Amino acid sequence: MIYFLGPNMNLDGLVYLIIAIMFGPAILLTIIGFAILKKNKKAAKILFILAAVYVIISLGVCGTLISGF
């Protein structure tokens, strides 16, 4: 019988994927915000706010998944 979650299974890739989901889009929104900061300050401010909200929500959801609750 094949055991899918055996004692020697390495789940490092899954942790890296969850961390990428947590911080990837927020970093991308921040980079785009800095790129358009000189042309359109209002749009850049909205992107910065969206990045902050995304980090807060993702740390709550993904952090709960990582901690095991």
FENPE-V58744 format. One record per residue. N is the residue number from 1. SS is DSSP state (A for helix, B for strand, O for the rest). PHI is phi as a letter, one per 30 degrees, with the letter a starting at -180 (999 if undefined). OMEGA is omega in whole degrees, -180 to 180 (* if undefined). Layout:
BEGIN
N&SS&PHI&OMEGA ; N&SS&PHI&OMEGA
END
This chain:
BEGIN
1&O&999&-179 ; 2&O&c&177 ; 3&O&c&-177 ; 4&O&d&179 ; 5&O&c&-179 ; 6&O&d&-177 ; 7&O&d&-178 ; 8&O&c&-177 ; 9&O&d&-180 ; 10&O&c&-178 ; 11&O&c&179 ; 12&A&d&180 ; 13&A&d&179 ; 14&A&d&178 ; 15&A&d&178 ; 16&A&d&178 ; 17&A&d&179 ; 18&A&d&178 ; 19&A&d&176 ; 20&A&d&177 ; 21&A&d&-179 ; 22&A&d&-170 ; 23&A&c&-176 ; 24&A&e&-179 ; 25&A&d&179 ; 26&A&d&177 ; 27&A&d&179 ; 28&A&d&178 ; 29&A&d&179 ; 30&A&d&179 ; 31&A&d&178 ; 32&A&d&178 ; 33&A&d&177 ; 34&A&d&180 ; 35&A&d&-178 ; 36&O&c&-175 ; 37&O&d&-178 ; 38&O&d&-177 ; 39&O&d&-173 ; 40&O&b&-176 ; 41&A&d&-178 ; 42&A&d&179 ; 43&A&d&178 ; 44&A&d&178 ; 45&A&d&178 ; 46&A&d&178 ; 47&A&d&178 ; 48&A&d&178 ; 49&A&d&177 ; 50&A&d&178 ; 51&A&d&180 ; 52&A&d&179 ; 53&A&d&179 ; 54&A&d&179 ; 55&A&d&-180 ; 56&A&d&-179 ; 57&A&d&-178 ; 58&A&d&176 ; 59&A&d&177 ; 60&A&d&-177 ; 61&A&d&-177 ; 62&A&d&177 ; 63&A&d&176 ; 64&A&d&178 ; 65&A&d&-179 ; 66&A&d&-177 ; 67&A&d&173 ; 68&O&j&179 ; 69&O&d&*
END
